[in-house]
Amino acid sequence: MADTLLEKINKIKSMETPIVEEGFKSPSVYKGKSLEDTTKAFQTKTGTPAHEYLMNRGRPLIGKTGGEKSLELINKVVDPVDRFEKIGGGLREAEEIVTGTSIKSMKNKPIRRGISEFFESVQSKADDVFGAAQDIAGDIAKQEDKLKFITKEIAEKFPSVAAKGIDFVKRIGFAMLFGGPSMIGADLIPEPIMKDMMRDLGMTQEVPEAAKGGMMNINDITRPVGV
């Protein structure tokens, strides 16, 4: 007897694997992969077209409002190598700063790809030196050292990115360390350590409220010395 719709959905759900945040990942587009490659991998693995699975679960199509969660559902089912990685907010901003435009063209694609490859190489080096994010989750000192390393690497390679201020540089660094562009983990770094890190980077020592245990204010952006 043929499976019911619920049985089909449950069979596919049983194939899901958690998406572990391991740090910065280059977008699929810079690795020659498309969303279509991911949806094809989904159909090959499950026997069900991705759009059909999403509709059966009452989810919007990828690219529509609410499509972020739909992409996450598809990524959980396909093998890690087939997952579609979007361009994150921090990376997108860095691309615009370095290229001087928000336009994505074939002419500036090598530069954009190079930025992504650099961030990925920094992530790899930081992991080798300090350990993966999950491995040092309980070690505040190592997290601080790793963040400092990542931040310095970005500042030295892309001065125009660093010119946006350490808050922006840290946001990219935190994205690589914690897997997201938020200030998660800022409250894990004690205020004295945060001040030392800023001093080492030649920045002002105004400590974000998050490092003091309070809420971050969007205007609390640390400025380079002399500004």
VEXKETI-135195 format. One record per residue (C-alpha): residue number from 1; residue in one letter; x, y, z. Coordinates in nm, 4 decimals. Example, Ala and Ser with C-alpha at 12.3 -4.5 7.8 and 13.67 -1.06 7.14 Angstrom:
REM residues 2
<node><num>1</num><residu>A</residu><X>1.2300</X><Y>-0.4500</Y><Z>0.7800</Z></node>
<node><num>2</num><residu>S</residu><X>1.3670</X><Y>-0.1060</Y><Z>0.7140</Z></node>
END
This chain:
REM residues 227
<node><num>1</num><residu>M</residu><X>0.0000</X><Y>0.0000</Y><Z>0.0000</Z></node>
<node><num>2</num><residu>A</residu><X>0.1276</X><Y>0.3452</Y><Z>-0.0893</Z></node>
<node><num>3</num><residu>D</residu><X>0.2481</X><Y>0.5712</Y><Z>0.1905</Z></node>
<node><num>4</num><residu>T</residu><X>0.0096</X><Y>0.8363</Y><Z>0.3160</Z></node>
<node><num>5</num><residu>L</residu><X>0.1153</X><Y>1.2003</Y><Z>0.2899</Z></node>
<node><num>6</num><residu>L</residu><X>0.2012</X><Y>1.2055</Y><Z>0.6602</Z></node>
<node><num>7</num><residu>E</residu><X>0.4130</X><Y>0.8922</Y><Z>0.6253</Z></node>
<node><num>8</num><residu>K</residu><X>0.6019</X><Y>1.0457</Y><Z>0.3316</Z></node>
<node><num>9</num><residu>I</residu><X>0.6700</X><Y>1.3601</Y><Z>0.5320</Z></node>
<node><num>10</num><residu>N</residu><X>0.7870</X><Y>1.1627</Y><Z>0.8339</Z></node>
<node><num>11</num><residu>K</residu><X>1.0174</X><Y>0.9487</Y><Z>0.6202</Z></node>
<node><num>12</num><residu>I</residu><X>1.1882</X><Y>1.2592</Y><Z>0.4880</Z></node>
<node><num>13</num><residu>K</residu><X>1.2013</X><Y>1.4196</Y><Z>0.8334</Z></node>
<node><num>14</num><residu>S</residu><X>1.3805</X><Y>1.1081</Y><Z>0.9582</Z></node>
<node><num>15</num><residu>M</residu><X>1.6637</X><Y>1.1921</Y><Z>0.7159</Z></node>
<node><num>16</num><residu>E</residu><X>1.7296</X><Y>1.5282</Y><Z>0.8795</Z></node>
<node><num>17</num><residu>T</residu><X>2.0644</X><Y>1.5964</Y><Z>1.0419</Z></node>
<node><num>18</num><residu>P</residu><X>2.1411</X><Y>1.8996</Y><Z>1.2628</Z></node>
<node><num>19</num><residu>I</residu><X>2.3134</X><Y>2.1954</Y><Z>1.1023</Z></node>
<node><num>20</num><residu>V</residu><X>2.6132</X><Y>2.2585</Y><Z>1.3261</Z></node>
<node><num>21</num><residu>E</residu><X>2.7411</X><Y>2.6165</Y><Z>1.3271</Z></node>
<node><num>22</num><residu>E</residu><X>3.1124</X><Y>2.5714</Y><Z>1.2672</Z></node>
<node><num>23</num><residu>G</residu><X>3.2004</X><Y>2.9267</Y><Z>1.1717</Z></node>
<node><num>24</num><residu>F</residu><X>3.2393</X><Y>3.1089</Y><Z>0.8437</Z></node>
<node><num>25</num><residu>K</residu><X>3.1477</X><Y>2.9156</Y><Z>0.5311</Z></node>
<node><num>26</num><residu>S</residu><X>3.1974</X><Y>3.0397</Y><Z>0.1765</Z></node>
<node><num>27</num><residu>P</residu><X>2.8705</X><Y>3.0968</Y><Z>-0.0090</Z></node>
<node><num>28</num><residu>S</residu><X>2.7759</X><Y>2.8244</Y><Z>-0.2558</Z></node>
<node><num>29</num><residu>V</residu><X>2.7768</X><Y>3.0686</Y><Z>-0.5460</Z></node>
<node><num>30</num><residu>Y</residu><X>3.1534</X><Y>3.1160</Y><Z>-0.5018</Z></node>
<node><num>31</num><residu>K</residu><X>3.2053</X><Y>2.7416</Y><Z>-0.5168</Z></node>
<node><num>32</num><residu>G</residu><X>3.0211</X><Y>2.6999</Y><Z>-0.8443</Z></node>
<node><num>33</num><residu>K</residu><X>2.7062</X><Y>2.5611</Y><Z>-0.6836</Z></node>
<node><num>34</num><residu>S</residu><X>2.3501</X><Y>2.6839</Y><Z>-0.7142</Z></node>
<node><num>35</num><residu>L</residu><X>2.0257</X><Y>2.6436</Y><Z>-0.5255</Z></node>
<node><num>36</num><residu>E</residu><X>1.9118</X><Y>2.4167</Y><Z>-0.8064</Z></node>
<node><num>37</num><residu>D</residu><X>2.1991</X><Y>2.1802</Y><Z>-0.7257</Z></node>
<node><num>38</num><residu>T</residu><X>2.0710</X><Y>2.1588</Y><Z>-0.3687</Z></node>
<node><num>39</num><residu>T</residu><X>1.7096</X><Y>2.0934</Y><Z>-0.4690</Z></node>
<node><num>40</num><residu>K</residu><X>1.8230</X><Y>1.8261</Y><Z>-0.7151</Z></node>
<node><num>41</num><residu>A</residu><X>2.0254</X><Y>1.6588</Y><Z>-0.4391</Z></node>
<node><num>42</num><residu>F</residu><X>1.7146</X><Y>1.6689</Y><Z>-0.2207</Z></node>
<node><num>43</num><residu>Q</residu><X>1.5020</X><Y>1.4971</Y><Z>-0.4837</Z></node>
<node><num>44</num><residu>T</residu><X>1.7697</X><Y>1.2361</Y><Z>-0.5512</Z></node>
<node><num>45</num><residu>K</residu><X>1.7930</X><Y>1.1528</Y><Z>-0.1818</Z></node>
<node><num>46</num><residu>T</residu><X>1.4204</X><Y>1.1554</Y><Z>-0.0997</Z></node>
<node><num>47</num><residu>G</residu><X>1.2453</X><Y>1.0822</Y><Z>-0.4283</Z></node>
<node><num>48</num><residu>T</residu><X>1.0324</X><Y>1.3933</Y><Z>-0.3715</Z></node>
<node><num>49</num><residu>P</residu><X>1.0791</X><Y>1.7341</Y><Z>-0.5361</Z></node>
<node><num>50</num><residu>A</residu><X>1.1815</X><Y>1.9987</Y><Z>-0.2835</Z></node>
<node><num>51</num><residu>H</residu><X>0.8960</X><Y>2.2337</Y><Z>-0.3727</Z></node>
<node><num>52</num><residu>E</residu><X>0.6440</X><Y>1.9529</Y><Z>-0.3265</Z></node>
<node><num>53</num><residu>Y</residu><X>0.7859</X><Y>1.8655</Y><Z>0.0147</Z></node>
<node><num>54</num><residu>L</residu><X>0.7667</X><Y>2.2295</Y><Z>0.1249</Z></node>
<node><num>55</num><residu>M</residu><X>0.4079</X><Y>2.2650</Y><Z>0.0061</Z></node>
<node><num>56</num><residu>N</residu><X>0.3110</X><Y>1.9395</Y><Z>0.1805</Z></node>
<node><num>57</num><residu>R</residu><X>0.4494</X><Y>2.0842</Y><Z>0.5021</Z></node>
<node><num>58</num><residu>G</residu><X>0.2731</X><Y>2.4143</Y><Z>0.4498</Z></node>
<node><num>59</num><residu>R</residu><X>0.5967</X><Y>2.6050</Y><Z>0.4001</Z></node>
<node><num>60</num><residu>P</residu><X>0.6583</X><Y>2.8902</Y><Z>0.1540</Z></node>
<node><num>61</num><residu>L</residu><X>0.8876</X><Y>2.8334</Y><Z>-0.1406</Z></node>
<node><num>62</num><residu>I</residu><X>1.2498</X><Y>2.9383</Y><Z>-0.1044</Z></node>
<node><num>63</num><residu>G</residu><X>1.2847</X><Y>3.2999</Y><Z>-0.2095</Z></node>
<node><num>64</num><residu>K</residu><X>0.9400</X><Y>3.3931</Y><Z>-0.0869</Z></node>
<node><num>65</num><residu>T</residu><X>0.8534</X><Y>3.5532</Y><Z>0.2456</Z></node>
<node><num>66</num><residu>G</residu><X>0.9463</X><Y>3.3027</Y><Z>0.5148</Z></node>
<node><num>67</num><residu>G</residu><X>1.1646</X><Y>3.1119</Y><Z>0.2712</Z></node>
<node><num>68</num><residu>E</residu><X>1.4666</X><Y>3.1192</Y><Z>0.5044</Z></node>
<node><num>69</num><residu>K</residu><X>1.3113</X><Y>2.8467</Y><Z>0.7193</Z></node>
<node><num>70</num><residu>S</residu><X>1.2212</X><Y>2.6501</Y><Z>0.4074</Z></node>
<node><num>71</num><residu>L</residu><X>1.5838</X><Y>2.6526</Y><Z>0.2937</Z></node>
<node><num>72</num><residu>E</residu><X>1.6861</X><Y>2.5346</Y><Z>0.6388</Z></node>
<node><num>73</num><residu>L</residu><X>1.4474</X><Y>2.2389</Y><Z>0.6092</Z></node>
<node><num>74</num><residu>I</residu><X>1.5972</X><Y>2.1390</Y><Z>0.2746</Z></node>
<node><num>75</num><residu>N</residu><X>1.9541</X><Y>2.1844</Y><Z>0.4018</Z></node>
<node><num>76</num><residu>K</residu><X>1.8830</X><Y>1.9579</Y><Z>0.6978</Z></node>
<node><num>77</num><residu>V</residu><X>1.7842</X><Y>1.6722</Y><Z>0.4677</Z></node>
<node><num>78</num><residu>V</residu><X>2.0566</X><Y>1.6880</Y><Z>0.2020</Z></node>
<node><num>79</num><residu>D</residu><X>2.4120</X><Y>1.5800</Y><Z>0.2775</Z></node>
<node><num>80</num><residu>P</residu><X>2.6341</X><Y>1.8601</Y><Z>0.4193</Z></node>
<node><num>81</num><residu>V</residu><X>2.8307</X><Y>1.8838</Y><Z>0.0943</Z></node>
<node><num>82</num><residu>D</residu><X>2.5058</X><Y>1.9604</Y><Z>-0.0933</Z></node>
<node><num>83</num><residu>R</residu><X>2.3777</X><Y>2.2332</Y><Z>0.1392</Z></node>
<node><num>84</num><residu>F</residu><X>2.3184</X><Y>2.5777</Y><Z>-0.0066</Z></node>
<node><num>85</num><residu>E</residu><X>2.5072</X><Y>2.8528</Y><Z>0.1759</Z></node>
<node><num>86</num><residu>K</residu><X>2.3800</X><Y>3.2061</Y><Z>0.1220</Z></node>
<node><num>87</num><residu>I</residu><X>2.5863</X><Y>3.5249</Y><Z>0.1350</Z></node>
<node><num>88</num><residu>G</residu><X>2.5724</X><Y>3.6415</Y><Z>0.4977</Z></node>
<node><num>89</num><residu>G</residu><X>2.5074</X><Y>3.9997</Y><Z>0.5985</Z></node>
<node><num>90</num><residu>G</residu><X>2.8587</X><Y>4.0693</Y><Z>0.7258</Z></node>
<node><num>91</num><residu>L</residu><X>3.0173</X><Y>3.9303</Y><Z>0.4108</Z></node>
<node><num>92</num><residu>R</residu><X>2.7780</X><Y>4.1239</Y><Z>0.1886</Z></node>
<node><num>93</num><residu>E</residu><X>2.8713</X><Y>4.4497</Y><Z>0.3611</Z></node>
<node><num>94</num><residu>A</residu><X>3.2423</X><Y>4.3716</Y><Z>0.3371</Z></node>
<node><num>95</num><residu>E</residu><X>3.2054</X><Y>4.3047</Y><Z>-0.0347</Z></node>
<node><num>96</num><residu>E</residu><X>3.0396</X><Y>4.6402</Y><Z>-0.0875</Z></node>
<node><num>97</num><residu>I</residu><X>3.3122</X><Y>4.8208</Y><Z>0.1068</Z></node>
<node><num>98</num><residu>V</residu><X>3.5990</X><Y>4.6556</Y><Z>-0.0815</Z></node>
<node><num>99</num><residu>T</residu><X>3.4442</X><Y>4.6758</Y><Z>-0.4296</Z></node>
<node><num>100</num><residu>G</residu><X>3.2898</X><Y>5.0184</Y><Z>-0.3734</Z></node>
<node><num>101</num><residu>T</residu><X>2.9535</X><Y>4.9101</Y><Z>-0.5070</Z></node>
<node><num>102</num><residu>S</residu><X>2.6480</X><Y>4.7099</Y><Z>-0.4117</Z></node>
<node><num>103</num><residu>I</residu><X>2.6222</X><Y>4.5821</Y><Z>-0.7690</Z></node>
<node><num>104</num><residu>K</residu><X>2.7169</X><Y>4.2176</Y><Z>-0.8122</Z></node>
<node><num>105</num><residu>S</residu><X>2.8804</X><Y>4.1855</Y><Z>-1.1532</Z></node>
<node><num>106</num><residu>M</residu><X>3.0945</X><Y>3.9290</Y><Z>-1.3316</Z></node>
<node><num>107</num><residu>K</residu><X>3.3730</X><Y>4.1878</Y><Z>-1.3330</Z></node>
<node><num>108</num><residu>N</residu><X>3.3920</X><Y>4.2129</Y><Z>-0.9540</Z></node>
<node><num>109</num><residu>K</residu><X>3.3012</X><Y>3.8507</Y><Z>-0.8833</Z></node>
<node><num>110</num><residu>P</residu><X>3.6690</X><Y>3.7428</Y><Z>-0.8539</Z></node>
<node><num>111</num><residu>I</residu><X>3.7188</X><Y>4.0111</Y><Z>-0.5884</Z></node>
<node><num>112</num><residu>R</residu><X>3.4064</X><Y>3.9043</Y><Z>-0.4030</Z></node>
<node><num>113</num><residu>R</residu><X>3.5120</X><Y>3.5421</Y><Z>-0.4200</Z></node>
<node><num>114</num><residu>G</residu><X>3.8560</X><Y>3.6405</Y><Z>-0.2917</Z></node>
<node><num>115</num><residu>I</residu><X>3.7062</X><Y>3.8108</Y><Z>0.0134</Z></node>
<node><num>116</num><residu>S</residu><X>3.5087</X><Y>3.4982</Y><Z>0.0936</Z></node>
<node><num>117</num><residu>E</residu><X>3.8108</X><Y>3.2748</Y><Z>0.0455</Z></node>
<node><num>118</num><residu>F</residu><X>4.0116</X><Y>3.4988</Y><Z>0.2759</Z></node>
<node><num>119</num><residu>F</residu><X>3.7520</X><Y>3.4841</Y><Z>0.5524</Z></node>
<node><num>120</num><residu>E</residu><X>3.7381</X><Y>3.1075</Y><Z>0.5137</Z></node>
<node><num>121</num><residu>S</residu><X>4.1164</X><Y>3.0813</Y><Z>0.5362</Z></node>
<node><num>122</num><residu>V</residu><X>4.1181</X><Y>3.2936</Y><Z>0.8512</Z></node>
<node><num>123</num><residu>Q</residu><X>3.8510</X><Y>3.0693</Y><Z>1.0008</Z></node>
<node><num>124</num><residu>S</residu><X>4.0578</X><Y>2.7621</Y><Z>0.9173</Z></node>
<node><num>125</num><residu>K</residu><X>4.3762</X><Y>2.9093</Y><Z>1.0664</Z></node>
<node><num>126</num><residu>A</residu><X>4.1949</X><Y>3.0220</Y><Z>1.3789</Z></node>
<node><num>127</num><residu>D</residu><X>4.0434</X><Y>2.6752</Y><Z>1.4210</Z></node>
<node><num>128</num><residu>D</residu><X>4.3855</X><Y>2.5137</Y><Z>1.3822</Z></node>
<node><num>129</num><residu>V</residu><X>4.5457</X><Y>2.7428</Y><Z>1.6382</Z></node>
<node><num>130</num><residu>F</residu><X>4.2702</X><Y>2.7762</Y><Z>1.8961</Z></node>
<node><num>131</num><residu>G</residu><X>4.0297</X><Y>2.4902</Y><Z>1.8275</Z></node>
<node><num>132</num><residu>A</residu><X>3.6841</X><Y>2.4720</Y><Z>1.6723</Z></node>
<node><num>133</num><residu>A</residu><X>3.4046</X><Y>2.6828</Y><Z>1.8220</Z></node>
<node><num>134</num><residu>Q</residu><X>3.2350</X><Y>2.3842</Y><Z>1.9850</Z></node>
<node><num>135</num><residu>D</residu><X>3.5621</X><Y>2.2669</Y><Z>2.1387</Z></node>
<node><num>136</num><residu>I</residu><X>3.6363</X><Y>2.5966</Y><Z>2.3130</Z></node>
<node><num>137</num><residu>A</residu><X>3.2791</X><Y>2.6936</Y><Z>2.3995</Z></node>
<node><num>138</num><residu>G</residu><X>3.3574</X><Y>2.6848</Y><Z>2.7704</Z></node>
<node><num>139</num><residu>D</residu><X>3.7010</X><Y>2.8465</Y><Z>2.7506</Z></node>
<node><num>140</num><residu>I</residu><X>3.6554</X><Y>3.2239</Y><Z>2.7614</Z></node>
<node><num>141</num><residu>A</residu><X>4.0295</X><Y>3.2953</Y><Z>2.7355</Z></node>
<node><num>142</num><residu>K</residu><X>4.0644</X><Y>3.0938</Y><Z>2.4164</Z></node>
<node><num>143</num><residu>Q</residu><X>3.7513</X><Y>3.2500</Y><Z>2.2691</Z></node>
<node><num>144</num><residu>E</residu><X>3.8975</X><Y>3.5949</Y><Z>2.3364</Z></node>
<node><num>145</num><residu>D</residu><X>4.2336</X><Y>3.5027</Y><Z>2.1832</Z></node>
<node><num>146</num><residu>K</residu><X>4.0641</X><Y>3.3541</Y><Z>1.8801</Z></node>
<node><num>147</num><residu>L</residu><X>3.8486</X><Y>3.6619</Y><Z>1.8322</Z></node>
<node><num>148</num><residu>K</residu><X>4.1540</X><Y>3.8870</Y><Z>1.8586</Z></node>
<node><num>149</num><residu>F</residu><X>4.3375</X><Y>3.6794</Y><Z>1.5969</Z></node>
<node><num>150</num><residu>I</residu><X>4.0429</X><Y>3.6881</Y><Z>1.3555</Z></node>
<node><num>151</num><residu>T</residu><X>3.9921</X><Y>4.0620</Y><Z>1.4034</Z></node>
<node><num>152</num><residu>K</residu><X>4.3586</X><Y>4.1457</Y><Z>1.3421</Z></node>
<node><num>153</num><residu>E</residu><X>4.3699</X><Y>3.9304</Y><Z>1.0284</Z></node>
<node><num>154</num><residu>I</residu><X>4.0712</X><Y>4.1129</Y><Z>0.8811</Z></node>
<node><num>155</num><residu>A</residu><X>4.2069</X><Y>4.4558</Y><Z>0.9763</Z></node>
<node><num>156</num><residu>E</residu><X>4.5469</X><Y>4.3867</Y><Z>0.8175</Z></node>
<node><num>157</num><residu>K</residu><X>4.4098</X><Y>4.2429</Y><Z>0.4928</Z></node>
<node><num>158</num><residu>F</residu><X>4.1272</X><Y>4.4887</Y><Z>0.4325</Z></node>
<node><num>159</num><residu>P</residu><X>4.1977</X><Y>4.8367</Y><Z>0.5773</Z></node>
<node><num>160</num><residu>S</residu><X>3.8805</X><Y>4.9689</Y><Z>0.4161</Z></node>
<node><num>161</num><residu>V</residu><X>3.6789</X><Y>4.7167</Y><Z>0.6151</Z></node>
<node><num>162</num><residu>A</residu><X>3.8651</X><Y>4.8029</Y><Z>0.9348</Z></node>
<node><num>163</num><residu>A</residu><X>3.7957</X><Y>5.1709</Y><Z>0.8683</Z></node>
<node><num>164</num><residu>K</residu><X>3.4295</X><Y>5.1007</Y><Z>0.9436</Z></node>
<node><num>165</num><residu>G</residu><X>3.5341</X><Y>5.0614</Y><Z>1.3055</Z></node>
<node><num>166</num><residu>I</residu><X>3.6080</X><Y>4.7733</Y><Z>1.5323</Z></node>
<node><num>167</num><residu>D</residu><X>3.2388</X><Y>4.7053</Y><Z>1.5920</Z></node>
<node><num>168</num><residu>F</residu><X>3.1999</X><Y>4.6101</Y><Z>1.2274</Z></node>
<node><num>169</num><residu>V</residu><X>3.5240</X><Y>4.4114</Y><Z>1.2227</Z></node>
<node><num>170</num><residu>K</residu><X>3.4207</X><Y>4.2294</Y><Z>1.5393</Z></node>
<node><num>171</num><residu>R</residu><X>3.0847</X><Y>4.1492</Y><Z>1.3870</Z></node>
<node><num>172</num><residu>I</residu><X>3.2535</X><Y>3.9659</Y><Z>1.1043</Z></node>
<node><num>173</num><residu>G</residu><X>3.4901</X><Y>3.8027</Y><Z>1.3533</Z></node>
<node><num>174</num><residu>F</residu><X>3.2072</X><Y>3.6934</Y><Z>1.5784</Z></node>
<node><num>175</num><residu>A</residu><X>3.0292</X><Y>3.5593</Y><Z>1.2736</Z></node>
<node><num>176</num><residu>M</residu><X>3.3256</X><Y>3.3328</Y><Z>1.2067</Z></node>
<node><num>177</num><residu>L</residu><X>3.3629</X><Y>3.2297</Y><Z>1.5672</Z></node>
<node><num>178</num><residu>F</residu><X>2.9991</X><Y>3.1838</Y><Z>1.6603</Z></node>
<node><num>179</num><residu>G</residu><X>2.8452</X><Y>3.1170</Y><Z>1.3175</Z></node>
<node><num>180</num><residu>G</residu><X>2.6295</X><Y>3.4274</Y><Z>1.3008</Z></node>
<node><num>181</num><residu>P</residu><X>2.6567</X><Y>3.8042</Y><Z>1.2588</Z></node>
<node><num>182</num><residu>S</residu><X>2.5164</X><Y>3.8850</Y><Z>1.6060</Z></node>
<node><num>183</num><residu>M</residu><X>2.7079</X><Y>3.9974</Y><Z>1.9135</Z></node>
<node><num>184</num><residu>I</residu><X>2.6403</X><Y>3.6635</Y><Z>2.0819</Z></node>
<node><num>185</num><residu>G</residu><X>2.9302</X><Y>3.5915</Y><Z>2.3083</Z></node>
<node><num>186</num><residu>A</residu><X>3.0177</X><Y>3.9554</Y><Z>2.3712</Z></node>
<node><num>187</num><residu>D</residu><X>2.8775</X><Y>3.9094</Y><Z>2.7184</Z></node>
<node><num>188</num><residu>L</residu><X>3.1104</X><Y>3.6107</Y><Z>2.7633</Z></node>
<node><num>189</num><residu>I</residu><X>3.4201</X><Y>3.8300</Y><Z>2.7424</Z></node>
<node><num>190</num><residu>P</residu><X>3.4977</X><Y>4.0149</Y><Z>3.0696</Z></node>
<node><num>191</num><residu>E</residu><X>3.5338</X><Y>4.3929</Y><Z>3.0471</Z></node>
<node><num>192</num><residu>P</residu><X>3.9112</X><Y>4.3991</Y><Z>3.1299</Z></node>
<node><num>193</num><residu>I</residu><X>3.9843</X><Y>4.1499</Y><Z>2.8516</Z></node>
<node><num>194</num><residu>M</residu><X>3.7696</X><Y>4.3448</Y><Z>2.6059</Z></node>
<node><num>195</num><residu>K</residu><X>3.9642</X><Y>4.6617</Y><Z>2.6904</Z></node>
<node><num>196</num><residu>D</residu><X>4.2976</X><Y>4.4851</Y><Z>2.6425</Z></node>
<node><num>197</num><residu>M</residu><X>4.1855</X><Y>4.3530</Y><Z>2.3060</Z></node>
<node><num>198</num><residu>M</residu><X>4.0819</X><Y>4.6983</Y><Z>2.1883</Z></node>
<node><num>199</num><residu>R</residu><X>4.4090</X><Y>4.8516</Y><Z>2.3102</Z></node>
<node><num>200</num><residu>D</residu><X>4.6109</X><Y>4.5870</Y><Z>2.1241</Z></node>
<node><num>201</num><residu>L</residu><X>4.4200</X><Y>4.6736</Y><Z>1.8076</Z></node>
<node><num>202</num><residu>G</residu><X>4.4881</X><Y>5.0453</Y><Z>1.8533</Z></node>
<node><num>203</num><residu>M</residu><X>4.1248</X><Y>5.1261</Y><Z>1.9148</Z></node>
<node><num>204</num><residu>T</residu><X>3.9463</X><Y>5.3241</Y><Z>2.1838</Z></node>
<node><num>205</num><residu>Q</residu><X>3.8746</X><Y>5.1319</Y><Z>2.5000</Z></node>
<node><num>206</num><residu>E</residu><X>3.5052</X><Y>5.2080</Y><Z>2.5219</Z></node>
<node><num>207</num><residu>V</residu><X>3.3556</X><Y>4.8745</Y><Z>2.6133</Z></node>
<node><num>208</num><residu>P</residu><X>3.0184</X><Y>4.7730</Y><Z>2.4617</Z></node>
<node><num>209</num><residu>E</residu><X>2.7374</X><Y>4.7404</Y><Z>2.7123</Z></node>
<node><num>210</num><residu>A</residu><X>2.7108</X><Y>4.3718</Y><Z>2.6213</Z></node>
<node><num>211</num><residu>A</residu><X>3.0566</X><Y>4.3154</Y><Z>2.7684</Z></node>
<node><num>212</num><residu>K</residu><X>2.9395</X><Y>4.4750</Y><Z>3.0928</Z></node>
<node><num>213</num><residu>G</residu><X>2.6413</X><Y>4.2441</Y><Z>3.1093</Z></node>
<node><num>214</num><residu>G</residu><X>2.3946</X><Y>4.4983</Y><Z>2.9659</Z></node>
<node><num>215</num><residu>M</residu><X>2.2152</X><Y>4.5399</Y><Z>2.6357</Z></node>
<node><num>216</num><residu>M</residu><X>2.4034</X><Y>4.6620</Y><Z>2.3303</Z></node>
<node><num>217</num><residu>N</residu><X>2.3036</X><Y>5.0051</Y><Z>2.2047</Z></node>
<node><num>218</num><residu>I</residu><X>2.3145</X><Y>5.0389</Y><Z>1.8269</Z></node>
<node><num>219</num><residu>N</residu><X>2.4992</X><Y>5.3709</Y><Z>1.8688</Z></node>
<node><num>220</num><residu>D</residu><X>2.7724</X><Y>5.2179</Y><Z>2.0867</Z></node>
<node><num>221</num><residu>I</residu><X>3.0147</X><Y>5.1792</Y><Z>1.7988</Z></node>
<node><num>222</num><residu>T</residu><X>3.3793</X><Y>5.1942</Y><Z>1.9007</Z></node>
<node><num>223</num><residu>R</residu><X>3.5797</X><Y>5.4416</Y><Z>1.6960</Z></node>
<node><num>224</num><residu>P</residu><X>3.9484</X><Y>5.4354</Y><Z>1.5929</Z></node>
<node><num>225</num><residu>V</residu><X>4.1762</X><Y>5.6440</Y><Z>1.8137</Z></node>
<node><num>226</num><residu>G</residu><X>4.1768</X><Y>6.0120</Y><Z>1.7166</Z></node>
<node><num>227</num><residu>V</residu><X>3.8307</X><Y>6.0143</Y><Z>1.5604</Z></node>
END
